[in-house]
Amino acid sequence: MISELCLKNGSITDGTSCIKGDLHINGDKIVAITRSGEIGSEKYIDCDGLSVMPGFVDPHVHFQLDVGNYTSLDDFSSGSEAAISGGVTTFIDFTQPVNRYSDIIKSIKDRKRAAGNSRIDYSLHLTLAGDPDFAPEKLVELAIREGLTSIKVFTAYGDSNRRTDDGYLSRLVELSGKTGVVIMIHAENDEIIKHNMNSARSYLPKELPVIRNAKSEMIDAVKIATMAAESKGQCYMVHVSSGRTVEFLSEHFKETLNKYLFLETCPQYFSLNEESLFGDNGFLYTCCPPLRTETERKMIVKGLMEENIRSIGTDHCPFKVEEKKARKDDIREMPFGIGSIGFTYSLFRTFVSESAMDAAKILSKTPALLMGLYPDKGSLLPGSDADIVIVNPEKEWVVGKPVYGRSEYSPYEHMHLKGKVELTISKGKVVFNENQVTANKGYGRFLSRDRIFWR
């Protein structure tokens, strides 16, 4: 056999094993991994000294997000461009929140239409708004039928009618493990936030960690963990920001965590702390949940190292500087969100683990498994999609102004990082090389997902 493309003499890891050898590609599929030189090829890319991993899967992005008065800066074309520069070859975005059954299909079609410009493969989470006019059973049936087998709910944002009440949520969790859907939860306690908001001393960015405090996350996290344990459901808690939350769940829900409940965190929570909110430019670092104390940041790192946190999503959602600045003295009307896609690997390598095995597991294999994309994505098995990232784990660099995507600033600017993406391959095609994204708009495709069963 002669392959069409050989990634030669790299350190190949898929999150389970690591070997030195050659990875061979024909068309858009991986066909073999061999010892160096065992199989010939029409074309070679020298990967000596580099790590070869499955393309990264970002399970949590917000491209072209409409939040009323504002829309996030990156559309699916520019956002996927930034993703490619960081080795991401698959992402999952969200439909707009809906609470009327008649609106669900339109919401899906609208997002698919917008995502038609994506440069890499993508899928969608179905998003629920408050007070739905349909039963949980009907929602689950539709999610499976449409290939969107993950459903996003909120336990906060009651003021904008996005909060799902506990009764409805409990039934969704009961259905999840039996039907093959995953319930994704934004866990913050609405009542605590409202009380803190009403009694706040000011509404400056530095008050955000006080108003949306760690307790509000922890209390609802415990509620979700209890539901998951009792129902043997499939719950995925997004953007966990509090190290105390992770520590409490790992101590008191040992039989539930990583079985019925998985935790996701974001790059900002293991690389930044709340001190960024205190300066004149604090408004640039406002996201939800907010940045936490340095102690909690270190606890998030510990949770990642101990595998109590098993997934990383960027929650990528940048807005214009002028839009944030205009509300810098009153966060109540400020658009929350920052841009992180493109930096996850380097931040993980710098702040969490030097191990390529760890990176491949948490950035590729596990999110693909949890979201029903494996083994086509998140794998280097023969027959899987040739989505591959090649990184230089020893390259040191300093973050500058954003080069890819439309973000006007980077929250990581001036950071000294170690480890950098050198080359990204999507479906057998080199789409990032020598600091240039070459994938065309529309190269990505929608990924319909079958029912997901973690056990």
Residue pairs with C-beta under 8 A, 6 or more apart in sequence:
1 24
1 31
1 32
1 39
2 39
2 40
2 41
2 42
3 24
3 25
3 26
3 31
3 32
3 39
3 40
3 41
3 42
4 25
4 26
4 27
4 41
4 42
4 43
4 428
5 24
5 25
5 26
5 41
5 42
5 43
5 44
5 45
5 428
6 22
6 23
6 24
6 25
6 39
6 40
6 41
6 43
6 44
6 45
7 22
7 23
7 24
7 25
7 45
7 47
7 52
7 388
7 390
8 22
8 36
8 41
8 44
8 45
8 46
8 47
8 48
9 20
9 21
9 22
9 36
9 46
9 47
9 48
10 20
10 21
10 22
10 23
10 47
10 48
10 50
10 51
10 52
10 390
11 18
11 19
11 20
11 47
11 50
11 51
11 52
11 356
12 18
12 19
12 20
12 21
12 23
12 33
12 52
12 53
12 380
13 19
13 51
13 52
13 53
13 356
13 357
13 360
14 53
14 54
14 360
14 364
14 365
14 379
14 380
14 381
15 53
15 54
15 357
15 360
15 361
15 362
15 364
15 365
15 366
15 378
16 357
16 361
16 365
18 356
18 357
19 33
20 36
21 33
21 34
21 35
21 36
22 33
22 34
22 35
22 36
22 37
22 38
22 39
22 41
23 30
23 32
23 33
23 52
23 380
23 388
24 30
24 31
24 32
24 33
24 34
24 39
24 41
25 31
25 386
25 388
25 425
25 428
26 428
27 386
27 428
28 385
28 386
28 427
28 428
28 429
29 382
29 383
29 384
29 385
29 386
29 428
30 380
30 381
30 382
30 383
30 384
30 385
30 386
30 388
31 382
31 383
32 39
32 382
33 380
33 382
45 390
45 423
45 430
47 390
49 392
49 394
50 390
50 391
50 392
50 393
50 422
51 356
51 359
51 390
51 391
51 392
51 393
52 380
52 388
52 389
52 390
53 87
53 356
53 359
53 360
53 363
53 364
53 380
53 388
53 389
53 390
53 391
54 360
54 364
54 365
54 368
54 377
54 378
54 379
54 380
54 384
54 387
54 388
54 389
55 87
55 88
55 89
55 90
55 364
55 377
55 387
55 388
55 389
55 424
55 425
55 426
56 86
56 87
56 88
56 89
56 90
56 344
56 345
56 363
56 364
56 389
57 88
57 89
57 90
57 91
57 92
57 363
57 364
57 367
57 368
57 371
57 373
57 377
57 378
58 83
58 88
58 90
58 91
58 92
58 313
58 314
58 316
58 341
58 344
58 367
59 91
59 92
59 264
59 311
59 313
59 367
59 370
59 371
60 92
60 238
60 239
60 264
60 266
60 313
60 314
60 315
60 316
61 79
61 83
61 91
61 92
61 93
61 313
61 314
61 315
61 316
61 317
61 341
62 72
62 93
62 94
62 315
62 316
62 317
62 337
63 72
63 74
63 75
63 76
63 79
63 80
63 93
63 114
63 115
63 316
64 71
64 72
64 74
64 75
64 76
64 79
64 114
65 71
65 72
65 94
65 317
65 337
66 96
67 335
69 333
69 335
70 319
70 320
70 323
70 335
72 317
72 318
72 319
72 335
72 337
73 318
73 319
73 320
73 339
73 405
73 406
73 407
73 408
74 82
74 316
74 318
74 339
74 405
74 406
74 407
75 114
75 117
75 406
76 93
76 114
76 115
76 116
76 117
76 118
76 122
76 444
77 117
77 118
77 119
77 441
78 404
78 405
78 406
79 91
79 316
79 341
79 405
80 91
80 117
80 118
80 119
80 120
80 122
80 439
80 444
81 119
81 404
81 405
81 437
81 439
82 316
82 339
82 341
82 342
82 402
82 404
82 405
82 407
83 89
83 91
83 120
83 341
83 342
84 119
84 120
84 404
84 424
84 426
84 431
84 432
84 437
84 439
85 342
85 403
85 404
85 421
85 424
85 432
85 435
85 437
86 341
86 342
86 343
86 344
86 345
86 346
86 421
87 345
87 363
87 389
87 391
87 421
87 424
87 432
88 120
88 341
88 342
88 344
88 424
89 120
89 121
89 377
89 387
89 388
89 389
89 424
89 425
89 426
90 120
90 121
90 122
90 123
90 368
90 373
90 377
90 387
90 447
91 120
91 122
91 341
92 122
92 123
92 124
92 125
92 150
92 371
93 111
93 115
93 122
93 123
93 124
93 125
94 111
94 124
94 125
94 127
94 152
95 104
95 107
95 108
95 110
95 111
95 124
95 125
95 126
95 127
95 148
96 107
96 110
96 111
96 127
97 127
97 128
97 129
97 154
97 162
98 104
98 107
98 127
98 128
98 129
98 132
99 128
99 129
99 130
99 131
99 132
99 133
99 161
100 132
100 133
100 134
101 132
101 133
101 134
101 138
101 142
104 126
104 139
104 142
105 146
107 127
108 124
108 126
108 146
108 148
111 124
112 124
112 446
115 122
115 124
115 444
115 446
116 442
117 441
117 442
118 441
118 442
118 443
118 444
119 426
119 431
119 437
119 439
119 440
119 441
119 442
119 443
119 444
120 426
120 431
120 439
120 443
120 444
121 377
121 385
121 387
121 426
121 427
121 444
121 445
121 446
121 447
122 444
122 445
122 446
122 447
123 147
123 148
123 371
123 373
123 446
123 447
123 448
123 449
124 148
124 446
125 148
125 150
125 151
125 152
125 184
126 139
126 142
126 143
126 146
126 148
126 150
126 151
126 152
127 151
127 152
127 153
128 139
128 151
128 152
128 153
128 154
128 164
129 161
129 162
130 154
130 158
130 161
130 162
130 163
130 164
130 165
131 161
132 139
132 168
136 168
136 171
136 172
136 175
137 175
139 151
139 172
140 151
140 172
140 175
140 176
140 179
140 181
143 149
143 150
143 151
143 181
144 179
144 180
144 181
144 451
146 448
147 447
147 448
147 449
147 450
148 449
149 180
149 181
149 182
149 372
149 449
149 450
149 451
149 452
150 181
150 182
150 183
150 184
150 236
150 371
150 372
150 449
150 452
151 172
151 181
151 182
151 183
151 184
152 184
152 185
152 186
152 238
153 164
153 169
153 172
153 183
153 184
153 185
153 186
154 162
154 163
154 164
154 185
154 186
155 163
155 164
155 169
155 185
155 186
155 187
155 188
155 189
155 190
155 220
155 223
155 224
156 162
156 163
156 186
156 187
156 188
156 189
156 190
156 193
156 216
156 220
157 163
157 186
157 190
158 190
158 194
159 194
163 190
164 172
166 223
169 183
169 185
169 227
170 227
170 231
172 183
173 183
173 224
173 227
173 228
173 231
173 233
173 235
174 231
174 233
175 181
175 233
176 182
176 183
176 231
176 233
176 234
176 235
177 231
177 232
177 233
177 234
177 260
177 453
177 454
177 455
179 451
180 450
180 451
180 452
180 453
181 234
181 451
181 452
182 234
182 235
182 236
182 370
182 371
182 372
182 452
183 233
183 234
183 235
183 236
184 235
184 236
184 237
184 238
185 220
185 224
185 235
185 236
185 237
185 238
186 238
186 239
187 217
187 220
187 221
187 223
187 224
187 237
187 238
187 240
188 212
188 216
188 217
188 220
188 289
189 215
189 216
189 217
189 219
189 220
192 213
192 215
192 216
192 219
193 211
193 212
193 216
196 210
196 211
196 212
196 213
196 216
197 211
197 332
200 207
200 210
200 211
201 207
203 329
203 330
203 331
203 332
204 282
204 328
204 329
204 331
205 277
205 282
205 283
205 285
205 286
205 328
205 331
205 334
206 274
206 277
206 278
206 282
207 331
208 277
208 286
208 290
208 331
209 274
209 277
209 290
209 291
209 292
209 293
211 331
212 288
212 289
212 290
214 241
214 242
214 244
214 245
214 292
214 296
217 240
217 241
217 242
217 245
217 289
218 242
218 244
218 245
218 248
221 237
221 240
221 245
221 248
221 249
222 248
222 249
222 252
222 253
224 235
224 237
224 261
225 235
225 249
225 253
225 256
225 257
225 261
227 233
227 235
228 234
228 235
228 256
228 260
228 261
229 253
229 255
229 256
229 260
229 261
231 260
232 260
233 260
234 260
234 452
234 453
234 454
235 260
235 261
235 262
236 261
236 262
236 264
236 311
236 370
237 261
237 262
237 263
237 264
238 264
238 313
238 315
239 264
239 265
239 266
239 269
239 289
239 313
239 315
240 246
240 263
240 264
240 265
240 269
240 300
240 303
240 309
241 265
241 266
241 269
241 289
241 290
241 291
241 292
241 296
241 300
242 289
242 292
242 296
242 299
242 300
243 292
243 295
243 296
243 297
243 298
243 299
243 300
243 302
243 303
244 296
244 299
246 263
246 299
246 300
246 302
246 303
246 308
246 309
247 299
247 302
247 303
249 256
249 257
249 261
249 263
249 308
250 257
250 303
250 306
250 308
253 261
257 263
257 308
258 307
258 308
258 310
259 454
259 455
260 454
262 310
262 311
262 370
263 303
263 308
263 309
263 310
263 311
264 309
264 310
264 311
264 312
264 313
265 300
265 303
265 304
265 309
265 311
265 312
266 312
266 313
266 314
266 315
266 340
267 312
267 314
267 340
267 343
267 344
267 347
267 348
268 285
268 287
268 291
268 315
268 338
268 340
268 411
269 291
269 292
269 297
269 300
270 297
270 300
270 301
270 304
270 347
270 348
270 351
270 352
271 297
271 347
271 350
271 351
271 412
271 415
272 285
272 291
272 297
272 411
272 412
273 291
273 292
273 293
273 294
273 296
273 297
274 290
274 291
274 292
274 293
275 294
276 282
276 285
276 291
276 411
277 285
277 286
277 290
277 291
282 328
283 324
283 325
283 327
283 328
283 331
283 334
284 321
284 324
284 338
284 409
284 411
285 291
285 338
285 411
286 324
286 331
286 334
286 336
286 337
286 338
287 315
287 317
287 336
287 337
287 338
288 336
288 337
291 297
292 300
300 309
301 351
301 352
303 309
304 312
304 348
304 352
304 353
304 362
305 352
305 353
310 362
310 366
310 370
311 362
311 366
311 367
311 370
312 344
312 348
312 362
312 363
312 367
313 367
314 340
314 341
314 344
315 337
315 340
316 337
316 339
316 340
316 341
317 336
317 337
317 338
317 339
318 337
318 338
318 339
318 405
318 406
318 407
318 408
319 335
319 337
320 408
321 408
321 409
323 335
324 334
324 335
327 333
327 334
327 335
328 334
338 411
339 402
339 405
339 407
339 409
339 410
339 411
340 411
340 412
341 405
342 404
342 405
343 399
343 410
343 412
343 417
344 363
345 359
345 363
345 389
345 391
345 419
345 420
345 421
346 397
346 417
346 418
346 419
346 420
346 421
347 412
347 417
348 358
348 359
348 362
348 363
348 419
349 359
349 391
349 393
349 417
349 418
349 419
350 415
350 416
350 417
350 418
350 419
352 358
353 359
354 393
356 391
356 393
359 391
364 377
364 378
364 379
365 374
365 378
365 379
366 378
367 373
367 378
368 374
368 375
368 377
368 378
368 379
369 378
369 454
370 452
370 454
371 449
371 452
372 449
372 450
372 451
372 452
373 447
373 449
375 381
375 383
375 384
376 384
376 385
376 447
377 384
377 385
377 387
377 447
380 388
385 427
386 425
386 427
386 428
387 425
387 426
387 427
388 424
388 425
389 421
389 423
389 424
389 425
390 421
390 422
390 423
390 424
390 425
391 419
391 420
391 421
391 422
392 419
392 420
392 422
393 418
393 419
394 418
394 419
395 418
395 419
395 420
395 422
396 416
396 417
396 418
397 416
397 417
397 418
397 420
398 414
398 415
398 416
398 417
399 410
399 412
399 413
399 414
399 415
399 417
400 410
400 413
401 409
401 410
401 413
402 408
402 409
402 410
403 435
404 437
421 432
422 433
423 430
423 432
423 433
424 430
424 431
424 432
424 433
425 431
426 439
426 443
426 444
427 443
429 439
429 443
430 438
431 437
431 438
431 439
431 443
432 438
432 439
